[in-house]
Structures are given as structure tokens and as C-alpha cells.
Amino acid sequence: MAIGAPVRSSANPPLPIVGLMAKETSWQIVCSSVVPSLKQCLLLGRVGWLYKLPPEHPLRRRSFASVTPGPDVRTNGGSPKTGSDVSLKVKTTGTGSQSNGTASSPDSSAQQPSIPPDWDEKPNLSISAFSQLPSSTFGHNQHMIINSDFKEALRQILWQFRAPIRYAFAYGSGVFPQTASGSKSASTVHPHPSPAISSMQGGQGKMIDFVFGVSYTQHWHSLNLHQHRDHYSAIGSLGSSFVSRVQDRYGAGVYFNPYVTVNGTLIKYGVVNLDTLCRDLSEWDTLYLAGRLQKPVKILRDDPRVRLANQLNLISAVRTALLLLPSEFTEQDLYGTIAGLSYLGDPRMSLPAENPNKVANIVKYQLPNFRRLYAPLIENLPNVAFHDARCTSSDWMDDPETNAAMAQDMDPKKRGNMVRRLPRAFRAKLYFRYQSKFQIPQRDFDRMLAESDDKDPTRVKRQQGGVFEQRVAGDRPEDLRKEVKRSIKSTVQWPSATQSLKAIATAGLARSIRYVREKMAKHRQGRQHRKETTGTPQAASGSTENKES
């Protein structure tokens, strides 16, 4: 007998057909509403139970493991594919015509399909799944390949936080070397590091820097204060509401806890709301975190919305750098210009509080990673290409000694399109500077801004440069560079300065003094190294090129 069918007895006479259908329909409605709700309750109960388990519990690790579709493809032996296992097509220009060369790359996918045209025309930054990205391998260039044991050790650190982390990356010299492998640190700062961390740092005691992207700032700090009260300064005693207000209202929207030991490793971690992070990546309102992600980082937990926003950030960095470069340049010129964008206007570079060779060291020791990060984007830009026969070699992508020549088209129309596609907040600053220079009436300027508003949902025109953008791009190269750099400085200066002042309160006096001392020591080491190599003791603060390279 079917479940729910009426029982025929003297006490229950047969129902009419209409009544029977009505009863069956009611039963289906009850099932369709109750069963999903029951499933949701069971799922929420399981999630809550798992969150109460310690981070190292195998059930919690297995249930909440952060798996990114695609970026880390492994061989049977368990190590990521590198070198000759994968290939990347790179656009090159030889004798005036364009040809496709195949070059080895530390890419994680066997193929690198072409990015859909105009994917950055009107991106949807409200996506919630990786399947909503423009292509299945979109943004894989953001994932740097590092030693698998080292990566697992970094992920183990994340598991010591019970507060939910949606997006996370590790960065800095503790993850990516910025000195020669033979250099030695004065001391080992990690109390009990894992063998993988000790091995990768080669005996150099370097604090590892993290940034955590979270959905709800106050909720995250509430959970973290309960678990790790010792990570916070005296501000933590004022509660999570006050901590979140300090984070979101001042500086660049990041709250840093430096010099804390997690899993036997000394780390510094910053907490940022995902909305703040995506806004900076896509619009460059502060360039604080956008600048960090313009350099190689190791993404440990990924998020589709952040991946899309960061791809916008990376291609915007290439376009901005091209506006600062001549028609012919080298890879190191390009990557050095990109790496130096976020240091323009940074007060640390004007004070003896940072290594004056920092930008040059980042590019020098991470050249293959910069190629991995930017080569797919260069491939899809119509006005720039590699102009070097070495790019057709099978192993040039992994060769740190190769400094390939590049060339860009200086046609004002094509460069005007680049100006039009700069990040919204940054582009507005550049436009205002040229409004004053070109003496454009305010009414005409307001109309032009309204026509170029990317947030207008009714806009159907493509983001192509008009007369104004072409005039900007056609300005004298030295004048254009000056105006672009001034716009970058006005973007970076205030958020960076206020973030540095906020750090004194959030880190506490003792940790702040320790941080400043270490930065000043790096500055002295950098000056000494420059004096030994070039014979001049000139500091970075006196050299515009070193700050802006």
C-alpha cells in the first residue's frame, strides 16, 4: 500500500477522487517543506558541533578543509606540478609580427585557456561560487607554487583559529625570500617551528605575515578574543565592538596583531572585512591591501569574489605601470614598477624605517613568481608583448637570470582605453588632476564623470577611452608619469600614515617599539649593502627612483 493512501474500512469510507487528490497534494506539500528544514537543522547542528571541536581534530579538519578548485594540481607523488609538467602560452613579438611561443611555467593546470574577452568590462563582484567566474581556470595565476610541506605548515597555523576565516594569504620575506639563500639572520625568532618552516627559511628567523578576510568583523573578533586574548593589546579589554570600530573606521580597514606565537611559530596577522578588501582591490581607494596582492603571495584559503576582484587589481597594476614606462623596457622594469606602486607615498619609505632596497629585492628574488602572476594578463592585453627571442625557450619562465625585453604600443587611442579602465577611485583622482591642467569647466567635467560611471546599471557602452582619455594618454611622457605618481601618492599617503599610527594602539607600546627597531635595522642593513655594492651610502629617502621603481 502506498504511503499516505487512505485505508478502506467501514470506519473510513472511500473518499471521492477529488478528496483523494487533495490529501495527496497536502502530504506532498508537508514533505517538501518539512524535509528540507529538517536537513538544514541537522546540518547546522553538525556545523555547531564541529566548531566546538579543537582545531587539530581530524573531523573538523576534514569537514572545514579549504579546497580551491584547480590551482594546486598534484602528481601521484603528492607534490605540485612545476617546470616541464605544465606549459603557458606567451605572446611574443619578433620581427614585427606576433607569434606564439610555448614556455614552461609553474602553472598548476595542464592548459591555460584564453581569458574571455572584456571579462573586466562589467564584473559581477557579488558572486558566491567559483563556477560563476569567467572561466574554469580564471585567476589560477594568483596561486604561487611553494613546497607542499611548507604550505601544509602554514595551513596548520590557520586551523588554530576557531573564528571562521573565509580568505587568507601569507606574504613577506618569511614566505618568499628577499635575500640570497646564504644570508643568515641574527637569531631564530620561532620558539618551536615545524621542520618544514625551519627548512624553508634556511635557519633565518623571520616572522611570517598573514592577512585574514572575514565576513563579520565584530563576530570574528568576539570569537578570537575569547580564544586568543593574549594576541590583543589593551584595546582588547574594551570588547569586540570597540576593536571592530577601530579596525573599520581608521586607516586602511585592517587590524594587525603582531609578534604572536601560533603553533610554535612567530606570526603577524591582519584582519580585514571581505567587503573592504574587495573594494580596495577593485577601486584602489587605499591601495593598502591591493598593493600587497600585486606582489607574489601564497593564498591559503580562496574566495571567488576576492579572486575576481584581485584579478581586476592585477590587470590595473599592469595598465598603471605601462603608463609610467617608455615604449621599450624589460620585465624587471615592469615588475619593479608594479611592486613599487604601493610604496609611493608610504611614510616608511621617507623615514629610516624600511630597507631601501626592498622593491629591488622583491623582484630580483621572485622573478619567476612575478611571471606566473602577470604573464597570462600580458598575453591578453592588445598593446604590450614580450619582445625577446628567449621567450620561446622551453625553460625561460623558471629562469631567474632571464630579463626579457618587452614593448608596448604608444598609440594614444590604445593608451586612452587603459586610462578609461583604471580603478574607479584612482581614476577619479587622475581625472581631477587633468581637469585642472586642461582647465575643463566644472559642468563639462561633471557630465564626463557621469558618462564614465562604472556603477551605473543602465550603462551599455564599453569602457573605451574618449577624447579626454586620449588627451591624457597623449600628454608628454614625463608629465603623464608625474601626474600618475601624484595620484598614487594621494591614494596611499593618508591611509598608510593613519594605519601606521593605529598600529601603535592595536599592537601595544612594547610590540610597536620592537617593530620600529627591526625596521630601522633593516634600513641600516640595506644602506650598508648598497654602500658595499655601489660605493654610495645614499639612502632611499633621498632617491626618488628607488622609491618609485
C-alpha positions in Angstrom: 0.0 0.0 0.0 1.4 3.4 -0.9 2.4 5.7 2.0 -0.3 8.2 2.6 -3.1 6.3 0.7 -6.4 6.1 2.6 -7.3 2.9 4.4 -10.6 1.4 3.2 -12.7 0.2 6.1 -16.1 0.6 7.5 -14.8 3.4 9.7 -13.2 5.1 6.8 -15.5 5.0 3.7 -13.9 5.6 0.3 -13.2 9.2 -0.5 -14.1 10.9 -3.8 -11.4 11.2 -6.3 -11.1 14.9 -5.7 -10.7 14.4 -2.0 -8.1 11.8 -2.5 -6.0 14.1 -4.8 -6.3 16.9 -2.3 -5.0 14.7 0.5 -2.1 13.5 -1.6 -1.2 17.1 -2.6 -1.3 18.2 1.1 1.1 15.3 2.0 3.5 16.4 -0.7 3.4 19.9 0.5 4.2 18.9 4.0 7.1 16.6 2.9 8.5 19.3 0.6 8.5 21.9 3.5 9.5 19.7 6.5 12.2 17.5 5.0 14.5 20.4 3.7 14.0 22.2 7.1 15.0 19.0 8.9 18.1 18.7 6.7 19.1 22.3 7.5 18.6 21.8 11.2 20.8 18.7 11.1 23.4 20.5 9.1 23.5 23.5 11.4 23.7 21.2 14.4 26.6 19.3 12.8 28.4 22.6 12.0 28.0 23.9 15.5 29.2 20.6 17.0 32.2 20.6 14.7 33.2 24.2 15.6 33.3 23.1 19.3 36.0 20.5 18.4 39.6 21.6 18.8 41.2 22.8 15.5 43.5 19.8 15.3 40.6 17.3 15.5 40.6 15.2 12.2 36.8 15.5 11.8 36.9 19.3 12.0 39.8 19.4 9.5 38.1 17.1 7.1 34.8 19.0 7.3 36.1 22.5 7.0 39.1 22.0 4.8 39.6 24.8 2.4 39.7 23.3 -1.1 40.3 25.6 -4.0 39.2 24.2 -7.3 42.1 23.8 -9.6 45.1 25.8 -8.5 47.1 23.0 -6.8 47.1 20.1 -9.2 49.3 17.3 -7.7 51.2 14.5 -9.2 50.8 10.9 -7.9 53.7 11.6 -5.5 51.7 14.4 -3.9 53.9 17.3 -4.9 52.6 20.2 -7.1 53.3 20.2 -10.8 56.1 22.6 -11.8 58.6 23.1 -14.5 58.1 20.8 -17.5 54.9 19.4 -16.2 52.9 22.3 -17.4 53.1 25.0 -20.1 51.9 28.5 -20.7 51.5 30.3 -24.0 53.2 33.6 -24.0 52.6 36.3 -26.6 55.9 37.4 -28.2 56.8 39.8 -30.9 59.8 39.0 -33.0 60.4 40.6 -36.4 57.4 42.8 -36.4 54.8 40.0 -36.4 53.3 38.2 -33.4 54.0 34.5 -32.8 53.0 32.2 -30.0 55.9 30.6 -28.1 55.4 27.8 -25.6 57.2 28.4 -22.4 57.4 26.3 -19.2 55.7 27.8 -16.3 55.0 26.8 -12.7 51.4 26.7 -13.6 49.0 24.3 -11.9 46.9 23.4 -14.9 47.8 21.5 -18.0 46.3 24.2 -20.2 45.8 27.9 -19.8 42.7 28.7 -21.8 42.3 32.2 -23.1 40.6 34.6 -20.7 37.2 35.6 -22.1 37.4 39.0 -23.9 36.3 42.0 -21.9 36.0 40.0 -18.7 36.7 43.1 -16.8 34.2 45.2 -18.7 31.5 45.0 -16.0 32.5 42.3 -13.5 29.9 40.9 -11.1 31.6 41.2 -7.6 28.6 39.7 -5.9 29.3 36.1 -7.0 29.4 33.4 -4.4 30.8 30.3 -6.2 33.9 29.6 -8.3 31.6 28.3 -11.1 30.4 31.9 -11.6 33.9 33.1 -12.6 34.5 33.9 -16.3 36.3 30.6 -16.9 37.2 27.3 -15.0 40.8 28.3 -14.6 40.2 32.0 -14.1 42.7 33.5 -11.6 44.9 30.5 -11.2 47.8 32.8 -11.9 47.3 34.1 -8.4 48.3 30.8 -6.8 52.0 30.6 -6.2 53.5 27.1 -6.1 55.5 26.5 -2.9 56.9 23.5 -1.1 53.9 21.2 -0.1 55.1 20.6 3.4 55.6 24.3 4.0 52.2 25.1 2.6 50.7 22.5 5.0 52.5 24.0 7.9 51.1 27.4 7.1 47.6 25.9 6.8 48.1 24.3 10.2 48.5 27.7 11.7 45.1 28.8 10.3 43.5 25.8 12.0 44.5 27.2 15.4 41.8 29.9 14.9 38.3 28.8 15.7 36.8 32.1 14.3 35.9 31.5 10.7 38.4 32.7 8.1 37.0 33.0 4.6 40.1 34.1 2.7 43.7 34.0 3.8 47.1 34.6 2.4 50.7 34.6 3.7 53.2 37.1 2.4 56.5 38.8 3.0 60.1 37.7 3.4 59.1 34.9 5.8 57.4 33.1 2.9 59.2 34.4 -0.2 62.9 35.1 0.2 64.1 38.7 -0.4 67.8 38.0 0.2 70.4 35.5 -1.1 70.0 32.0 0.3 73.3 32.2 2.0 72.3 35.1 4.2 71.9 34.4 7.9 69.6 36.0 10.4 70.8 37.2 13.7 68.6 34.9 15.7 65.8 32.4 15.4 62.5 34.0 16.4 60.3 31.0 16.3 60.0 29.1 19.7 59.1 25.7 18.3 58.7 25.9 14.5 57.7 22.9 12.4 60.6 21.2 10.4 59.0 22.5 7.2 59.2 26.1 8.3 62.7 25.8 9.6 63.8 24.1 6.4 62.2 26.7 4.1 63.6 29.7 6.0 67.0 28.1 5.9 67.8 28.9 9.5 66.7 32.6 9.1 64.4 33.6 11.9 61.7 35.5 10.0 58.2 36.3 11.3 55.5 35.1 8.9 52.8 37.6 7.9 49.2 36.7 7.2 46.0 38.5 6.2 42.6 37.0 7.1 39.5 38.0 5.2 36.4 37.6 7.3 32.7 38.2 6.7 31.6 39.8 10.0 34.3 41.8 11.8 32.8 42.1 15.3 31.7 38.5 15.4 35.2 37.3 14.3 36.9 39.4 17.0 34.4 38.3 19.6 35.3 34.6 19.0 39.0 35.4 18.7 39.2 37.4 21.9 37.6 34.5 23.7 40.2 32.1 22.3 43.3 34.3 21.9 43.0 37.3 24.3 46.8 37.4 24.6 47.1 38.3 20.9 45.5 41.7 21.6 46.8 44.9 23.3 44.8 46.7 26.0 42.3 47.6 23.3 41.0 44.0 23.5 39.7 44.6 27.1 37.2 47.1 25.6 35.4 44.3 23.8 34.9 43.2 20.2 32.6 46.1 19.3 35.3 48.6 20.1 38.0 46.5 18.3 35.9 46.3 15.1 35.2 50.0 15.2 38.9 50.7 15.4 39.5 48.3 12.5 36.9 49.6 10.1 36.9 53.3 10.8 40.6 54.2 10.9 43.5 53.6 8.5 43.0 51.1 5.7 40.4 48.9 7.5 42.9 46.3 8.8 43.6 45.3 12.4 47.0 43.8 12.9 48.2 41.6 15.8 52.0 41.3 15.5 54.5 39.1 17.4 52.2 36.4 18.5 53.2 32.7 18.6 50.8 30.2 17.0 51.8 26.5 16.6 55.3 27.3 17.8 55.7 29.9 15.0 56.0 33.7 15.4 53.5 35.4 13.2 51.8 38.7 12.5 48.2 38.6 11.2 45.9 41.3 9.9 42.1 41.0 9.9 40.0 42.7 7.2 36.4 42.6 6.2 35.8 40.9 2.8 33.8 43.9 1.5 36.7 46.3 2.5 39.2 44.0 0.8 37.2 43.7 -2.5 36.6 47.4 -2.6 40.3 48.2 -2.4 41.2 45.5 -4.9 38.6 46.7 -7.5 38.6 50.5 -6.9 42.0 51.3 -5.3 40.5 53.5 -2.6 43.6 53.0 -0.3 45.9 50.7 -2.3 47.0 49.2 1.1 46.0 45.6 0.6 45.7 45.9 -3.2 49.4 46.8 -3.2 50.3 43.7 -1.1 48.4 41.4 -3.5 50.2 43.0 -6.5 53.2 41.0 -5.4 53.5 37.2 -5.1 51.6 35.9 -2.0 50.6 32.4 -1.0 46.8 32.1 -0.9 45.9 29.5 1.7 42.1 29.9 1.5 40.4 31.3 -1.5 37.1 33.1 -2.2 35.6 33.6 -5.6 34.6 37.2 -5.1 38.1 38.1 -3.9 39.7 36.2 -6.7 37.7 38.2 -9.3 38.5 41.5 -7.5 42.2 40.6 -7.3 42.3 39.8 -11.0 41.0 43.3 -11.6 43.7 44.6 -9.2 46.5 42.8 -11.1 45.5 43.9 -14.6 45.0 47.5 -13.3 48.6 47.3 -11.9 49.9 46.4 -15.4 48.0 49.2 -17.0 49.2 51.8 -14.5 52.8 50.6 -14.8 52.6 50.8 -18.6 51.6 54.5 -18.3 54.8 55.0 -16.3 57.1 53.1 -18.7 58.5 54.0 -22.2 57.8 52.1 -25.4 60.6 49.6 -24.7 61.5 48.2 -21.3 62.4 44.9 -19.6 60.5 42.5 -17.3 62.3 43.8 -14.3 61.3 47.4 -15.2 57.6 46.3 -15.4 57.6 44.2 -12.2 59.7 46.7 -10.3 57.3 49.5 -11.3 54.3 47.4 -10.2 55.9 46.3 -6.9 56.7 50.0 -6.1 53.2 51.4 -6.7 52.1 50.9 -3.1 55.3 52.3 -1.7 54.7 55.7 -3.4 53.6 58.0 -0.6 54.3 55.4 2.1 55.8 57.3 5.1 58.1 54.4 5.9 60.0 55.0 2.7 60.7 58.6 3.7 61.9 57.6 7.1 64.7 55.2 8.1 62.1 52.6 8.8 62.4 50.3 5.8 65.0 48.5 3.7 65.8 51.0 0.8 66.4 48.0 -1.5 63.1 46.4 -0.6 61.4 46.7 -4.1 64.5 45.7 -6.0 65.0 42.6 -3.7 61.4 41.5 -4.1 61.6 41.5 -7.9 65.1 40.1 -8.0 64.4 37.0 -5.9 60.9 36.4 -7.1 61.1 37.0 -10.8 59.6 33.6 -11.8 56.7 34.2 -9.4 56.1 37.6 -11.0 56.0 35.9 -14.4 53.4 33.4 -13.2 51.3 36.2 -11.7 51.4 38.6 -14.7 52.3 36.7 -17.9 48.7 35.4 -18.5 47.4 39.0 -18.2 50.1 40.4 -20.5 49.0 37.7 -23.0 45.5 39.2 -23.1 46.4 42.8 -23.4 46.4 44.1 -27.0 49.1 46.8 -26.6 52.0 45.0 -24.9 54.0 41.9 -25.6 57.3 40.2 -24.8 59.9 41.3 -27.4 62.6 38.7 -26.8 63.6 35.6 -28.6 64.5 33.9 -25.3 60.7 33.8 -24.5 60.4 30.9 -27.0 62.8 28.8 -24.9 61.2 25.8 -23.1 62.5 26.9 -19.7 62.7 30.6 -19.7 59.7 31.0 -17.3 61.6 29.4 -14.5 64.9 31.1 -15.3 65.6 33.9 -12.7 68.6 35.1 -14.8 66.5 35.9 -17.9 65.3 39.5 -18.1 63.2 39.5 -21.2 62.7 42.6 -23.3 59.2 44.0 -23.7 57.5 46.6 -25.9 54.2 48.5 -25.8 52.2 50.4 -28.3 52.2 54.1 -27.5 49.2 54.9 -29.7 47.1 57.5 -27.6 43.9 55.7 -28.6 45.0 52.4 -27.1 46.6 54.0 -24.1 43.4 56.1 -23.7 41.5 52.8 -23.3 43.9 51.9 -20.5 43.2 55.2 -18.7 39.5 54.6 -19.0 39.8 51.1 -17.4 41.8 52.2 -14.4 40.2 51.5 -11.0 37.3 53.8 -10.3 38.6 55.7 -7.2 42.1 56.1 -8.5 40.9 57.1 -12.0 38.8 59.9 -10.4 41.9 61.3 -8.7 43.8 61.3 -12.0 40.9 62.9 -13.8 40.7 65.7 -11.3 44.4 66.5 -11.8 43.9 66.7 -15.5 40.8 68.8 -15.2 42.9 71.4 -13.5 45.7 71.0 -16.0 43.4 71.2 -19.1 41.2 73.9 -17.5 38.0 72.0 -18.2 34.8 73.7 -17.0 33.2 72.0 -14.0 29.9 71.4 -15.7 31.6 69.7 -18.7 33.8 67.7 -16.3 30.8 66.5 -14.2 29.0 65.4 -17.3 32.1 63.5 -18.4 32.3 61.8 -15.0 28.7 60.8 -15.1 29.1 59.2 -18.5 32.0 57.2 -17.3 30.4 56.0 -14.1 31.1 52.2 -14.0 28.4 51.7 -11.3 25.6 52.9 -13.5 23.4 49.8 -14.1 21.9 51.3 -17.2 25.3 51.8 -18.9 25.7 49.7 -22.0 28.6 51.4 -23.7 32.0 49.7 -23.5 34.8 51.1 -21.3 36.6 52.8 -24.2 38.6 56.0 -23.8 37.1 59.1 -25.3 38.7 62.4 -26.3 39.6 63.3 -22.7 41.3 59.9 -22.0 43.2 60.1 -25.3 44.3 63.6 -24.4 45.5 62.3 -21.0 47.4 59.4 -22.6 48.9 61.7 -25.3 50.4 64.0 -22.7 54.1 64.3 -22.6 55.5 61.1 -21.1 57.3 62.9 -18.3 54.2 64.9 -17.4 52.0 61.8 -17.5 54.3 60.0 -15.2 54.3 62.9 -12.8 50.5 63.1 -12.7 50.1 59.4 -12.3 52.6 59.2 -9.5 51.0 62.1 -7.7 47.6 60.4 -8.0 49.1 57.2 -6.5 50.7 59.2 -3.6 47.4 60.9 -2.8 45.8 57.5 -2.7 48.4 55.8 -0.5 49.6 58.6 1.8 46.8 59.2 4.2 45.6 55.6 4.7 49.2 54.3 5.1 50.0 57.1 7.6 46.9 56.6 9.7 47.3 52.8 9.6 50.8 53.2 11.0 49.6 55.4 13.8 46.7 52.9 14.5 49.2 50.1 14.8 50.8 51.8 17.9 47.4 51.3 19.7 46.5 47.9 18.3 49.9 46.4 18.8 50.7 48.0 22.1 53.7 50.1 23.0 56.2 47.3 23.6 55.5 45.5 20.3 55.5 48.8 18.4 58.9 49.6 19.7 60.2 46.2 18.7 58.7 46.6 15.3 60.3 50.0 14.7 63.7 48.7 15.9 63.6 45.8 13.5 62.6 48.1 10.6 65.4 50.5 11.4 67.8 47.6 11.5 66.7 46.6 8.0 67.2 50.1 6.8 70.8 50.2 8.1 71.5 46.8 6.5 70.1 48.0 3.2 72.2 51.1 3.3 75.3 49.1 4.2 74.6 46.6 1.3 74.2 49.5 -1.2 77.4 51.1 0.1 79.3 47.8 -0.4 77.9 47.1 -3.9 77.8 50.6 -5.4 80.1 52.6 -3.2 77.5 55.2 -2.3 75.7 55.4 1.0 72.7 57.2 -0.3 69.5 56.3 1.5 66.2 55.5 -0.1 64.6 58.7 1.2 67.0 60.7 -1.0 66.4 58.6 -4.1 63.1 59.0 -6.0 63.8 56.2 -8.3 64.3 53.7 -5.6 61.0 54.5 -4.0 59.2 54.5 -7.3 60.9 51.7 -9.2 
